């Protein structure tokens, strides 16, 4: 008998539910139902039985404890030990790879070899990450050669491995921010992928663009600054990955490029464009949102991290919900229609080429 597997875990869905029920939007059928979370974001046999058990024992139980007993209980700041930060980042990596996007890849015309490579390594890659017990093991245990991965970036036979490497690199080398919507009257939604992201070259002026990866590398080589050289090796085209964990809270993994926007870093003057702001580049937030944590040292080594909980504005939440509407493949969920009404109205007002779906039916009586 096949197990009913959740590709968005119930530990997250409970925080978007009212008495274990969530508003569940079926994008294929254009309808919304009030459903028990047991029967949402799930499919029988989605994972082999062993992986379903491993997900529970090796990350979900640990992250659930961290989320429920620490992160969601705080209002202003969250203090994490080094191991707790690893649990958080390991959960984000697993979330980024646990939703099988093979069908979505085929729908947008991805090369058959790329689809095959991704599908072939899907379960293997989940198991590889679950097996890691600390941050030091991630790259060594996975046996990922970064130079080889870059060389194979255009090799469709290696796409699955390259995608795993990119997700690990993005999250392990990221700025983590904990964001809240407590002070605005707009909730977050949760898409079936479990997260949303933005990965682009940065646009500016009249259609101009520059590559933040190459810009940072070139500046590092010219300046001879070893920190900037190390930083350039951490970069990929991504800007951020957003992981909603409750209707009023999310975790954001920012590219380390945004360290340039932190006035305390000493690098804010290195930005190539006058007047660049975080909000203009990624569509929400401010330089305050990418402020690094306060690090607690012991014998010169980091042992703890204090993260301020950053408050989002209503326009920030609308921007993030818009990204998540477009990320969803078949379903998204939310707690209360009134609390996402502004997001839906904004999304439906966009031009057709800016939105993936017509969601007007959700607001119709």
RADA-V760400 format. One line per field, one symbol per residue. burial: I if it has 9 or more other C-alpha atoms within 8 Angstrom, else O. A space follows every 50 residues. Layout:
burial: ???
This chain:
burial: OOOIIIIIIIOIIIIIIOOOIIIIIIIOOIIIOOIIIOOIIIIOIIIOIO IIOIIIIIIIIIIIIIIIOIIIOOOOIIOIIIOIIIIIIIIIIIIIIIIO OIOOIIOOOIOOOIIIIIIOIIIOIIIIIIOIOOOOIIOOOIOOOOOOIO OIIOOIIIIIIIOIIIIIIIIOIIIIIIIIIOOOOIIIIIIIIIIIIIOO IIIOOOOOOOIIIOIIIOIIIOOOOOOIIOIIOIIOIIIIIIIIIIIIII IIIIIIIIIIIIOOOOIIOOIOOOOOIIIOIIIIIIIOOIIOOOIIIOOO OIIIIIIIIIIIIIOIIIIIIIIIIIIIIOIIIIIOOOIIIIIIOIIIOO OOOOIOOOIOOOOOO
